């Protein structure tokens, strides 16, 4: 059994092949039936003739509808007029399932397509996005394995908030209230004390009531922590990682990017190092661009979109005011009121894809921060213990994999970047 891609490189020209898949398009013209068949590797046009197949088999073939499943045997023939440069002259076929009318048509709206996501994922656009997503996930892991990191996992049901209590999904756990994990960071910090450099890819959950084009309530979170790393050390790993992922997508998925009409030239400029801009300097720059931000303002989706249209590759924003970040970030000893952190903003208006920085590693400093943020120290006893026994300087990051795919593909909404999006208004299919 052949894959369609095997028929498109010239080696099978004039030979007998057998392929199987789903009907992407079908039309008949008198004595001929033209089928565009798809499988996971691509599409090809197959041509059935009444003279070859006979009256009854031709009638069966012509009666098929979109997304009917079928296997086809025939002779591969090069034809520059064909959609992929090659056609398959059908000598025989087997029908696996003959469909009724497929419910998805060109005139269907976005909400309908989201309701029918289980079928819309078959579209060529979604197939290309999922292939790019697969490449990105693999490249992320490959990069960190090759740089001495170990993969590990944390729990998804937790008793300790990482990013604050206002965005927690709470549930009952045998009579005790727990939450879905907002991040695996604290558990990666635990593992760092034995493995030194660790990463994970896992779901995270944020109960944010946001309806922007970049927010999901359940998303895939790629995170890392590294012993003895400064904020700058962490940024160096991240920018090399992003460059590597983009280069792997360009190498493996160029045709998918072209199908999505992505401007590939904008990805080809993604080379490390990336610019570093302090938050205070970025505020000044934004005012020169006609924005009305002031020091201490948070950068939301709208602000980041307006800022990043001015950049042609990702940019690090560092040294945010302490009040804008969570309790575990380490203050900069040389810049009171600011912390040793960074956000990586994707260009072209896409905004933040990574947040990271140095973690507080001094016991007393961490206890003071927990008190300052009005948190219960008992809830964080095990996290505090990490600072009691062999504490060291370290840094980490969190990358939204869905946001990364959203930017690389140049999509309108992050909902297109994940197979089954979960948002404030969507929980099916």
C-alpha positions as CSV (number, residue, x, y, z in Angstrom):
1,X,0.0,0.0,0.0
2,X,1.4,3.4,-1.0
3,X,1.0,6.8,0.5
4,X,0.0,9.6,-1.9
5,X,3.3,11.4,-1.4
6,X,5.1,8.3,-2.8
7,X,3.4,8.9,-6.1
8,X,4.5,12.5,-6.5
9,X,8.3,12.3,-6.8
10,X,8.5,10.7,-10.2
11,X,9.7,7.3,-9.1
12,X,6.3,5.7,-9.6
13,X,5.5,7.2,-13.0
14,X,4.1,4.5,-15.2
15,X,3.8,2.0,-12.4
16,X,0.9,0.3,-10.6
17,X,0.1,1.8,-7.2
18,X,-2.6,1.2,-4.6
19,X,-3.6,4.1,-2.3
20,X,-6.3,4.5,0.3
21,X,-7.9,7.5,1.9
22,X,-10.9,9.8,1.8
23,X,-12.5,11.7,-1.1
24,X,-11.6,15.3,-1.0
25,X,-13.4,16.3,-4.2
26,X,-15.4,14.4,-6.8
27,X,-17.0,15.3,-10.2
28,X,-18.0,13.3,-13.2
29,X,-18.1,14.2,-16.9
30,X,-19.8,11.8,-19.1
31,X,-17.6,8.7,-19.3
32,X,-15.1,9.9,-16.8
33,X,-15.0,10.4,-13.0
34,X,-12.5,12.7,-11.4
35,X,-11.7,12.1,-7.7
36,X,-9.2,14.0,-5.6
37,X,-8.2,11.6,-2.9
38,X,-6.5,12.7,0.4
39,X,-4.5,10.9,3.0
40,X,-2.2,12.2,5.7
41,X,0.6,12.8,3.2
42,X,-1.2,14.8,0.6
43,X,-3.7,14.7,-2.3
44,X,-3.8,13.3,-5.8
45,X,-6.3,13.2,-8.6
46,X,-7.5,9.8,-9.7
47,X,-9.4,9.3,-13.0
48,X,-12.0,6.6,-13.5
49,X,-13.2,5.6,-17.0
50,X,-16.3,3.7,-18.0
51,X,-14.3,1.9,-20.7
52,X,-12.0,0.5,-18.0
53,X,-14.3,0.0,-15.1
54,X,-17.5,-1.0,-16.8
55,X,-21.0,0.4,-16.4
56,X,-21.8,-0.9,-12.9
57,X,-18.5,-0.1,-11.2
58,X,-18.5,3.3,-12.8
59,X,-22.0,3.9,-11.4
60,X,-20.7,3.0,-7.9
61,X,-17.7,5.4,-8.3
62,X,-19.8,8.3,-9.5
63,X,-22.3,8.0,-6.7
64,X,-19.6,8.6,-4.0
65,X,-19.6,11.8,-1.9
66,X,-17.0,13.9,-0.1
67,X,-15.3,12.0,2.8
68,X,-16.3,8.6,1.6
69,X,-13.5,6.2,2.4
70,X,-12.0,4.2,-0.5
71,X,-8.9,2.4,-1.7
72,X,-7.8,2.8,-5.3
73,X,-5.5,0.8,-7.6
74,X,-4.2,2.3,-10.8
75,X,-1.4,3.4,-13.0
76,X,0.5,6.5,-12.0
77,X,0.8,9.0,-14.8
78,X,2.6,12.4,-15.0
79,X,0.4,15.2,-16.1
80,X,1.3,18.9,-15.7
81,X,-2.4,19.8,-15.7
82,X,-3.1,17.7,-12.6
83,X,-3.4,19.4,-9.2
84,X,-0.2,17.8,-8.0
85,X,1.5,17.1,-11.4
86,X,0.5,13.4,-11.3
87,X,-2.7,11.4,-11.8
88,X,-3.8,7.9,-11.1
89,X,-5.7,6.0,-13.8
90,X,-8.1,3.8,-11.9
91,X,-8.2,0.1,-12.7
92,X,-10.0,-1.0,-9.6
93,X,-11.3,0.3,-6.2
94,X,-12.9,-0.8,-3.0
95,X,-15.4,1.3,-1.1
96,X,-15.1,1.2,2.7
97,X,-17.9,3.6,3.5
98,X,-20.3,5.5,1.3
99,X,-21.3,8.7,3.1
100,X,-24.4,10.7,3.2
101,X,-23.9,14.4,2.5
102,X,-20.9,15.7,4.5
103,X,-22.1,18.5,6.8
104,X,-19.3,21.0,6.2
105,X,-19.5,23.2,3.2
106,X,-17.8,26.5,2.2
107,X,-20.6,28.7,3.5
108,X,-20.4,27.5,7.1
109,X,-19.5,30.1,9.8
110,X,-16.8,30.0,12.5
111,X,-19.0,28.8,15.3
112,X,-20.4,26.0,13.3
113,X,-16.9,24.8,12.4
114,X,-16.0,24.9,16.0
115,X,-19.0,22.8,16.9
116,X,-18.0,20.4,14.1
117,X,-14.3,20.4,15.0
118,X,-14.2,16.6,15.0
119,X,-14.9,16.8,11.2
120,X,-13.3,20.1,10.4
121,X,-9.9,18.8,11.5
122,X,-9.9,16.8,8.3
123,X,-9.6,20.0,6.2
124,X,-6.4,20.6,4.4
125,X,-5.8,23.8,6.4
126,X,-6.3,22.1,9.8
127,X,-4.2,19.1,8.7
128,X,-1.3,21.5,7.8
129,X,-1.6,23.3,11.1
130,X,-1.5,20.0,13.0
131,X,1.5,18.9,11.1
132,X,3.3,22.1,12.0
133,X,2.2,21.7,15.6
134,X,3.7,18.2,15.6
135,X,7.0,19.4,14.3
136,X,7.1,22.2,16.9
137,X,6.4,19.9,19.8
138,X,9.1,17.4,18.6
139,X,11.6,20.2,18.0
140,X,11.1,21.7,21.5
141,X,11.9,18.3,23.1
142,X,14.8,17.6,20.8
143,X,16.4,20.9,21.5
144,X,16.4,20.5,25.3
145,X,17.4,16.9,25.2
146,X,20.4,17.9,23.0
147,X,21.3,20.6,25.6
148,X,21.5,18.4,28.6
149,X,17.9,18.8,30.0
150,X,15.9,15.9,31.3
151,X,12.1,15.6,30.7
152,X,10.0,15.2,33.8
153,X,6.3,15.6,34.8
154,X,4.3,17.2,37.6
155,X,0.8,16.6,38.8
156,X,-2.3,18.2,37.2
157,X,-4.3,18.3,40.4
158,X,-2.5,20.6,42.9
159,X,-3.1,22.3,46.3
160,X,-0.7,25.2,45.7
161,X,-1.4,28.2,43.3
162,X,1.4,29.2,41.0
163,X,0.0,32.3,39.4
164,X,-2.6,33.4,42.0
165,X,-6.0,32.3,43.1
166,X,-8.2,34.4,40.8
167,X,-7.6,32.1,37.8
168,X,-7.9,28.7,39.5
169,X,-10.2,25.9,38.4
170,X,-11.3,24.3,41.6
171,X,-12.6,20.7,42.0
172,X,-13.3,18.2,44.8
173,X,-10.7,15.5,45.5
174,X,-12.2,12.9,47.9
175,X,-13.6,15.6,50.1
176,X,-10.7,18.0,49.8
177,X,-10.6,21.0,47.5
178,X,-7.8,21.1,44.9
179,X,-7.1,23.0,41.7
180,X,-6.1,22.2,38.2
181,X,-2.5,23.1,37.6
182,X,-1.8,26.6,36.3
183,X,1.9,25.7,35.7
184,X,4.3,22.8,36.4
185,X,7.0,25.4,37.5
186,X,7.1,24.5,41.2
187,X,7.4,20.8,40.5
188,X,10.2,21.4,37.9
189,X,12.0,23.4,40.6
190,X,11.8,20.3,42.8
191,X,13.3,18.1,40.1
192,X,16.0,20.7,39.3
193,X,17.7,19.9,42.7
194,X,18.5,16.4,41.5
195,X,18.6,16.7,37.7
196,X,19.8,20.4,37.4
197,X,18.2,21.1,34.0
198,X,14.6,19.9,33.4
199,X,11.7,20.5,31.1
200,X,8.1,19.3,30.6
201,X,5.3,19.7,28.1
202,X,1.9,19.5,29.9
203,X,-1.6,21.0,29.9
204,X,-2.1,24.1,32.1
205,X,-5.4,25.6,33.1
206,X,-6.3,29.3,33.7
207,X,-9.8,30.4,34.5
208,X,-9.3,33.8,32.9
209,X,-12.5,35.4,31.6
210,X,-10.7,36.6,28.5
211,X,-12.2,36.6,25.0
212,X,-9.1,37.7,23.1
213,X,-7.7,36.0,20.0
214,X,-4.8,34.7,22.1
215,X,-6.4,33.2,25.2
216,X,-7.4,29.6,26.0
217,X,-8.6,28.2,29.3
218,X,-6.7,24.9,28.7
219,X,-3.4,25.1,26.8
220,X,-0.2,23.2,26.3
221,X,2.6,24.6,28.4
222,X,6.3,23.9,27.7
223,X,8.3,24.8,30.7
224,X,11.9,24.5,31.9
225,X,14.1,25.2,35.0
226,X,17.9,25.3,35.1
227,X,20.2,25.3,38.1
228,X,22.9,28.0,38.3
229,X,21.2,30.0,35.5
230,X,20.8,33.7,35.4
231,X,18.0,35.6,33.6
232,X,20.4,36.2,30.7
233,X,21.4,32.5,30.6
234,X,17.8,31.5,30.4
235,X,17.1,33.9,27.6
236,X,20.0,32.5,25.6
237,X,18.6,29.0,25.7
238,X,15.1,30.3,24.8
239,X,16.2,32.3,21.7
240,X,18.2,29.3,20.4
241,X,15.3,27.1,21.1
242,X,12.9,29.3,19.2
243,X,15.3,29.6,16.3
244,X,15.6,25.9,16.2
245,X,11.9,25.2,16.2
246,X,11.2,27.7,13.4
247,X,14.1,26.3,11.3
248,X,12.7,22.7,11.8
249,X,9.2,23.9,10.6
250,X,10.7,25.6,7.6
251,X,12.6,22.4,6.8
252,X,9.8,20.0,7.3
253,X,6.6,22.0,6.7
254,X,7.3,24.5,3.9
255,X,4.4,23.2,1.8
256,X,2.0,23.4,4.8
257,X,3.0,27.0,5.4
258,X,2.4,27.8,1.8
259,X,-1.0,26.2,1.9
260,X,-1.8,28.5,4.9
261,X,-0.6,31.4,2.8
262,X,2.0,32.2,5.5
263,X,4.6,34.8,4.5
264,X,7.6,32.5,4.9
265,X,10.1,35.3,4.5
266,X,9.1,36.6,8.0
267,X,10.0,33.3,9.6
268,X,13.4,33.1,7.8
269,X,14.6,36.2,9.7
270,X,14.0,34.5,13.1
271,X,17.7,34.2,14.1
272,X,19.2,34.5,17.5
273,X,20.2,36.7,19.3
274,X,16.9,38.5,19.8
275,X,16.8,42.2,21.0
276,X,16.6,42.9,24.7
277,X,14.6,45.9,25.9
278,X,13.9,46.9,29.4
279,X,10.3,47.5,30.3
280,X,11.0,51.2,31.2
281,X,12.6,51.8,27.8
282,X,9.7,50.0,26.0
283,X,7.2,52.3,27.7
284,X,9.1,55.3,26.3
285,X,9.2,53.7,22.8
286,X,5.5,53.0,22.9
287,X,4.8,56.6,23.6
288,X,6.8,57.6,20.5
289,X,4.6,55.2,18.6
290,X,1.5,57.1,19.7
291,X,0.4,54.8,22.6
292,X,-0.5,56.2,26.0
293,X,1.2,53.8,28.3
294,X,2.8,54.8,31.6
295,X,5.3,53.1,33.8
296,X,3.6,50.5,35.9
297,X,0.9,49.6,33.3
298,X,0.6,46.0,32.4
299,X,1.0,45.0,28.7
300,X,-2.2,43.2,27.6
301,X,-3.1,41.7,24.3
302,X,-4.0,45.0,22.7
303,X,-0.8,46.7,23.9
304,X,1.4,43.9,22.8
305,X,-0.2,43.8,19.4
306,X,0.5,47.5,18.9
307,X,4.1,47.1,20.1
308,X,5.1,44.0,18.2
309,X,4.1,45.2,14.8
310,X,7.2,47.4,15.0
311,X,9.5,44.3,15.2
312,X,10.5,41.7,12.5
313,X,11.7,39.1,15.0
314,X,10.9,38.2,18.6
315,X,12.0,40.7,21.3
316,X,12.7,40.2,25.0
317,X,11.2,42.6,27.4
318,X,13.1,42.5,30.7
319,X,13.0,44.1,34.2
320,X,9.2,44.5,34.7
321,X,8.1,46.4,37.8
322,X,7.8,44.1,40.8
323,X,4.0,44.8,41.1
324,X,3.3,43.2,37.7
325,X,4.7,39.8,38.4
326,X,4.1,37.0,40.9
327,X,5.7,36.5,44.2
328,X,8.5,34.0,43.3
329,X,10.3,36.3,40.9
330,X,13.7,37.6,42.1
331,X,14.1,41.3,42.6
332,X,17.1,42.9,40.8
333,X,19.6,43.9,43.5
334,X,20.9,46.7,41.2
335,X,17.5,48.1,40.2
336,X,15.1,48.4,43.2
337,X,11.5,47.8,42.4
338,X,12.2,45.8,39.3
339,X,12.7,42.1,38.9
340,X,15.1,39.8,36.9
341,X,12.5,38.5,34.5
342,X,11.6,38.5,30.8
343,X,8.8,38.1,28.4
344,X,9.4,37.1,24.8
345,X,7.1,38.9,22.4
346,X,6.5,37.4,19.0
347,X,6.6,39.9,16.1
348,X,3.8,40.9,13.7
349,X,1.4,41.7,16.5
350,X,1.3,38.3,18.1
351,X,2.7,39.3,21.5
352,X,3.9,37.2,24.4
353,X,4.7,33.6,23.9
354,X,7.2,33.1,26.8
355,X,7.5,34.3,30.4
356,X,10.4,33.6,32.5
357,X,13.2,34.8,34.8
358,X,15.2,34.2,37.9
359,X,13.5,32.7,40.9
360,X,13.9,33.9,44.5
361,X,16.4,31.4,46.1
362,X,17.0,33.1,49.5
363,X,14.8,31.7,52.2
364,X,14.1,34.9,54.1
365,X,13.4,36.8,50.9
366,X,10.9,34.2,49.7
367,X,9.1,34.2,53.1
368,X,8.9,38.0,53.0
369,X,7.3,37.8,49.5
370,X,4.8,35.2,50.6
371,X,3.8,37.5,53.4
372,X,3.7,40.6,51.2
373,X,1.4,38.9,48.8
374,X,-0.9,37.8,51.6
375,X,-0.4,34.1,50.9
376,X,-0.6,31.3,53.5
377,X,2.9,30.0,54.2
378,X,1.5,26.6,55.1
379,X,0.2,26.1,51.6
380,X,3.8,26.5,50.3
381,X,5.7,24.5,52.9
382,X,7.3,22.2,50.4
383,X,8.2,25.0,48.0
384,X,9.8,26.9,50.9
385,X,11.7,23.8,51.9
386,X,13.6,24.0,48.6
387,X,15.2,27.2,50.0
388,X,16.0,25.5,53.3
389,X,18.1,22.7,52.0
390,X,20.8,23.5,49.5
391,X,19.2,26.4,47.7
392,X,20.9,27.8,44.6
393,X,20.5,30.5,42.0
394,X,18.2,29.3,39.2
395,X,16.0,30.4,36.4
396,X,13.1,29.1,34.3
397,X,10.5,29.8,31.7
398,X,7.1,28.9,30.4
399,X,6.2,28.8,26.7
400,X,2.7,28.6,25.4
401,X,3.0,26.0,22.7
402,X,-0.4,27.0,21.2
403,X,0.7,30.6,21.0
404,X,3.9,29.5,19.3
405,X,2.1,27.5,16.7
406,X,-0.4,30.4,16.2
407,X,2.5,32.8,15.4
408,X,4.5,30.4,13.2
409,X,1.4,29.6,11.1
410,X,0.3,33.3,11.1
411,X,-3.3,32.4,12.1
412,X,-6.1,34.7,12.9
413,X,-7.0,33.2,16.3
414,X,-5.2,30.8,18.7
415,X,-8.3,28.6,18.5
416,X,-7.0,27.4,15.1
417,X,-3.7,26.3,16.6
418,X,-5.0,23.6,18.9
419,X,-7.1,20.5,17.9
420,X,-9.9,21.1,20.5
421,X,-9.9,24.6,21.8
422,X,-11.3,25.3,25.3
423,X,-12.3,28.9,26.0
424,X,-14.6,30.7,28.3
425,X,-17.5,29.8,25.9
426,X,-16.5,26.5,24.5
427,X,-16.2,23.0,26.0
428,X,-17.3,20.8,23.0
429,X,-16.6,18.6,21.1
